[in-house]
Amino acid sequence: MDEDRIAGSAQRAQGSAKQAAGNLSGDAGLQAEGAAERAAGTAREALGSAKDAAAEAEDSPQAEVRQLRAEVDEISVETAAAEARVERYVRRADAAVDRRTEAVTDAVRGHPLLAVGGAALLGYLLGRLAGGDTYVYRR
């Protein structure tokens, strides 16, 4: 059994797990990453299968060539489908970021004093936390 076949199976399983985690968490970036990794694993597994088949079929090269062509066609179709899914996930992630940015912008425009006060309070608290045990006024 070829190393690419084993590594491809592992990569495909890892990609499926990432995609499932992204589906559960609603993280479109993780979904896209999982889909891409799963497609790469499938391609690598098919490459390993092709290597295995090539090693076993030395007596019938024409049959092997037909099988390899079929596998390459299958990989091409799967890769195109995976790329389309990744593109969909990226568009969904971009739309979600745009919606969140718009919501924050609307909130700041609607309540500018509250936004400035919140930013000032946050800056003060971060300064106190980062300052540690130092005091401004020492005697």
Secondary structure as UniProt FT lines:
FT   HELIX           3..25
FT   HELIX           28..56
FT   TURN            58..59
FT   HELIX           61..110
FT   HELIX           112..131
FT   TURN            132..133
//
